[in-house]
Amino acid sequence: MRKQIAAANWKMNLTFQKGEKLFNDILKANIVLASHQQAIFAVPYPYLLMARSEVDDTKNYYVAAQNCYNKKSGAFTGEVSAEMIHSIGVPYCIIGHSERREYFNETNAVVAEKLNLCLENFIKPIFCCGEPLEIREAGIQNEFVANQLKESLFHLDEEKIKDIVIAYEPIWAIGTGKTATTEQAQEMHAYLRSVIAAQYGAGIAGQISILYGGSVKANNAKELFSCSDVDGGLVGGASLVAADFIQIIKALK
């Protein structure tokens, strides 16, 4: 079975002390994950070492950075490189999140550069893709997300593409009052997998985990994760509430 992943994205939330408490509350639930299941915590940069220490002895629990810079090193005050992230033992990094694309104008080319640097430094990228409202309303969402994959991922060879986790974000359904249905989630995940299959073959496409990043909550996680092409979730707000994220982890296939 493909890896089934509950990934928490804390974004720019929580003090150090509140983050420690959240970890403690989640970990004391003593959820034992199967070999094909993972819980990943994408925390702010100042908390990465704390987070790694918290999950260190817990099997199949991992830490991720929320971003990295698209250059190896240099005079880029305030930025953090993939090499730095690797040097503190963090194995995952979110790349191309919709908020990075929208607020910081990250293009598919910039995302590809970040992804390459992660792979060069033995970091598994969690690659985000997804369409905004105007693209969904125009009915061209398939072409839009296929282009994101092609411009940011399809330069990779067959071995490297297998190290990518994909997270689909229906941006049009996040904070807009519109709701993405379970059927719409499955439809897009299946389409993404078909695009990868056309490039790399069905065997490789069947190995890549595709997470859903559209307002996963404790009360809808099980239904979403039951979809055949949904391999877990990239979770925002609900990952900041211990009881909610515990239920989301337990909802994994």
C-alpha positions in Angstrom: 0.0 0.0 0.0 1.1 3.6 -0.7 2.2 5.6 2.4 -0.9 7.0 4.1 0.0 10.3 5.7 -1.5 12.7 8.2 0.6 15.9 7.7 0.1 18.8 10.1 1.0 22.3 8.8 1.1 24.6 11.7 1.8 27.6 9.5 2.7 30.8 11.5 0.9 29.7 14.7 1.7 28.8 18.3 4.4 29.9 20.7 7.3 27.5 21.4 5.6 26.6 24.7 2.2 26.0 23.1 3.8 23.9 20.4 5.5 21.7 23.0 2.2 21.2 24.8 0.5 20.3 21.5 3.1 17.7 20.8 2.8 16.3 24.3 -1.0 16.1 24.1 -0.9 14.3 20.7 1.9 11.9 21.6 0.3 10.8 24.9 -2.6 9.4 22.8 -0.1 6.6 22.0 -1.3 6.0 18.5 0.6 3.1 17.0 1.0 3.6 13.3 1.3 0.7 10.8 4.3 0.4 8.6 2.4 2.2 5.7 1.2 5.1 7.9 3.0 8.3 8.8 2.3 11.4 10.9 4.3 14.4 9.8 4.5 17.8 11.6 5.5 20.8 9.6 6.4 23.4 12.2 7.9 26.9 12.1 11.7 27.0 11.7 12.5 27.9 15.3 10.6 24.8 16.5 12.2 22.2 14.2 14.8 20.9 16.7 12.2 20.7 19.4 9.8 18.9 17.1 12.4 16.4 16.0 13.2 15.7 19.7 9.5 15.2 20.5 8.9 12.6 17.8 12.4 11.0 17.8 11.4 7.8 19.6 8.0 7.5 18.0 7.9 5.1 15.1 6.6 6.6 11.8 6.3 10.1 13.2 8.4 12.7 11.3 9.1 16.5 11.1 8.9 18.8 8.1 10.0 22.3 7.4 7.3 24.5 5.9 9.6 26.0 3.1 13.2 26.4 2.0 14.9 28.9 -0.2 15.6 28.3 -3.9 19.4 28.9 -3.7 22.1 26.7 -2.2 23.6 29.4 0.1 24.8 33.0 0.0 23.8 36.6 1.0 20.1 36.0 1.4 19.4 37.4 4.9 16.5 35.7 6.6 16.3 32.7 4.3 16.9 29.0 5.1 18.5 26.6 2.8 17.7 22.9 2.2 21.2 22.0 3.3 20.6 23.7 6.7 17.3 21.8 7.1 19.0 18.5 6.3 21.9 19.3 8.7 19.5 19.2 11.6 18.0 15.9 10.6 14.6 17.1 9.2 13.5 14.6 6.4 10.6 16.5 4.8 9.9 20.0 3.5 6.7 21.5 2.1 7.3 23.0 -1.3 5.0 25.3 -3.4 2.2 25.8 -0.8 -0.6 27.9 -2.2 0.1 30.6 0.3 3.7 30.7 -0.9 2.5 31.0 -4.5 0.0 33.7 -3.7 1.7 35.9 -1.1 5.3 35.4 -2.2 4.7 35.1 -6.0 6.4 31.7 -6.3 6.3 30.4 -9.8 6.4 26.8 -11.0 10.1 27.4 -12.0 11.0 28.6 -8.5 9.1 25.6 -7.0 11.2 23.3 -9.2 14.4 24.9 -8.0 13.4 24.3 -4.4 12.4 20.8 -5.1 15.7 20.0 -6.7 17.6 21.4 -3.7 15.6 19.3 -1.3 16.3 16.1 -3.3 20.0 17.0 -3.5 20.0 17.2 0.3 18.1 14.0 0.9 14.9 15.8 1.9 11.5 14.5 0.7 9.4 17.3 -0.8 5.7 17.6 0.0 4.8 19.2 -3.3 1.6 21.3 -3.3 -0.6 22.0 -6.3 -4.1 23.2 -6.8 -6.3 25.7 -8.6 -7.8 29.1 -7.4 -11.5 29.9 -7.8 -11.3 31.6 -11.2 -9.7 28.6 -12.7 -12.3 26.2 -11.2 -15.1 28.4 -12.4 -13.6 28.5 -15.9 -13.6 24.7 -15.9 -9.9 24.5 -16.7 -8.7 23.1 -13.4 -7.3 19.9 -14.9 -5.1 21.7 -17.4 -4.0 24.1 -14.6 -2.8 21.4 -12.2 -1.4 19.2 -14.9 0.8 22.2 -15.9 2.0 22.6 -12.3 3.1 19.0 -12.3 4.8 19.3 -15.7 6.7 22.5 -15.0 7.8 21.6 -11.5 8.1 17.8 -11.4 8.4 16.2 -14.8 12.1 17.0 -15.2 12.8 14.3 -12.5 13.8 10.8 -13.4 11.8 7.7 -12.4 13.7 7.2 -9.2 13.5 10.7 -7.9 9.8 11.2 -8.7 9.1 8.3 -6.3 10.5 10.4 -3.4 7.8 13.1 -3.9 4.7 13.4 -1.8 2.0 15.4 -3.6 -0.6 17.5 -1.8 -3.6 18.8 -3.7 -5.1 22.0 -2.5 -8.5 23.1 -3.8 -7.7 26.8 -3.2 -11.2 27.8 -4.4 -12.7 25.9 -1.4 -10.5 27.2 1.3 -11.8 30.2 3.2 -14.2 31.1 0.4 -17.5 29.7 1.8 -17.5 27.1 -1.1 -17.2 23.4 -0.2 -15.3 20.7 -2.1 -17.1 17.4 -2.0 -15.5 14.1 -1.4 -16.3 13.2 -5.0 -14.5 16.3 -6.2 -11.5 15.4 -4.1 -11.3 11.8 -5.5 -11.9 13.0 -9.0 -8.9 15.4 -8.9 -6.7 12.9 -7.1 -7.4 10.3 -9.7 -6.7 12.8 -12.5 -3.4 13.8 -10.9 -2.4 10.1 -10.7 -3.4 9.7 -14.4 -1.1 12.6 -15.4 1.8 11.0 -13.5 1.0 7.6 -15.1 1.1 9.1 -18.6 4.6 10.5 -17.9 6.1 7.7 -15.8 3.8 4.7 -16.1 1.0 3.3 -13.9 3.4 1.4 -11.7 5.2 4.5 -10.5 2.0 6.6 -10.3 0.6 3.9 -8.0 3.4 4.4 -5.6 3.1 8.1 -5.1 1.1 9.4 -2.1 -1.3 12.2 -2.9 -2.7 14.1 0.1 -5.8 16.2 0.2 -5.2 19.8 1.4 -8.8 21.2 1.5 -9.9 21.8 5.0 -9.5 18.3 6.4 -11.2 18.1 9.8 -11.8 15.5 12.5 -15.4 15.0 11.2 -14.6 14.6 7.5 -11.2 12.9 7.5 -12.4 9.3 7.5 -14.7 9.9 4.5 -12.0 11.7 2.6 -9.3 9.2 3.3 -11.6 6.3 2.3 -11.4 7.5 -1.3 -9.2 5.2 -3.4 -6.8 7.9 -4.6 -6.7 10.0 -1.4 -3.7 9.0 0.7 -4.2 11.2 3.7 -4.3 14.9 4.3 -2.2 18.1 4.6 -4.0 19.6 7.5 -4.0 23.3 8.6 -6.3 24.6 11.4 -7.3 21.2 12.7 -3.7 20.2 13.3 -3.5 22.9 16.0 -6.1 21.1 18.1 -4.7 17.9 19.7 -8.1 16.1 19.9 -8.8 16.9 16.2 -5.5 15.9 14.9 -5.5 12.7 16.9 -8.8 11.7 15.2 -7.3 12.6 11.8 -4.3 10.4 12.4 -6.7 7.6 13.4 -8.7 8.1 10.2 -5.8 6.9 8.0 -6.3 3.8 5.9 
